[in-house]
Amino acid sequence: MKKAMFFNMFQIQMPVGALTSITHRVTGILLAAGVPVGIYLFSVSLEGPEGYARVGAFFDDFAARCLAVLFAWALAHHLLAGLRHMLSDVDIGSRLAAARRSAWAVNVLGVLIALLAAAVWL
């Protein structure tokens, strides 16, 4: 009888390019989920002074500001990783060393942009 094998993602050491690519997909999902919320909040803010005040009060909550920082990180990472993927499609930076450097750059710059957003919003 054959022993069952299970796939454990935490035991696999993936290269930085793979992690960047997976994170690019995850941030796309976060952005797709967050855009309707952003549109709703924008719509409420345009209803008049009361609506604007309600949205402002919503962002007075620490958890809402943390979600805004998360959304800023997702947007930054997704944009940078998308540019990286587009450049590699035309064979710019697709060699192994350059691909690793660009993956690290995307990850670090995404976090730096999120930290800048946190400095402003938190």
Residue, then its C-alpha position, 0 to 999 in steps of 0.5 A: m500500500k502506498k503512503a499518502m503524501f501531502f504538499n506542505m508549502f511551508q517546507i518548500q524553499m521557493p526562490v525570490g522570483a517565485l515568491t514575488s510572482i505568487t505575491h503579485r497574484v495575491t495582491g491582485i485579489l486584494l485589489a479586486a476586493g478593495v476597489p469596490v470598497g474604495i468606490y463606495l467610500f468615494s461615492v459616500s464622500l461626494e454626497g456632501p459635507e455629511g458624507y465626507a465627514r462620515v468617510g473621514a470618521f471611518f478613517d479615524d479608526f486605526a483598523a481602517r487606516c491599517l487596511a488603507v496601508l495594506f491596500a497601498w502596499a498591495l497597489a505598489h507591489h502589484l504595479l511594480a511586479g506587473l512592470r517586472h513581468m512586462l519587462s521580462d516578457v520582452d526579455i529585459g531582466s530575464r537572466l537569472a541574476a537580473a531576475r533575482r535583483s528585480a524580484w528583491a527590488v519589487n519586494v523592498l520597494g513595495v514595503l518601503i511605499a507601504l511604510l511611507a503610507a503608514a507614516v502618513w496615515l498612522 
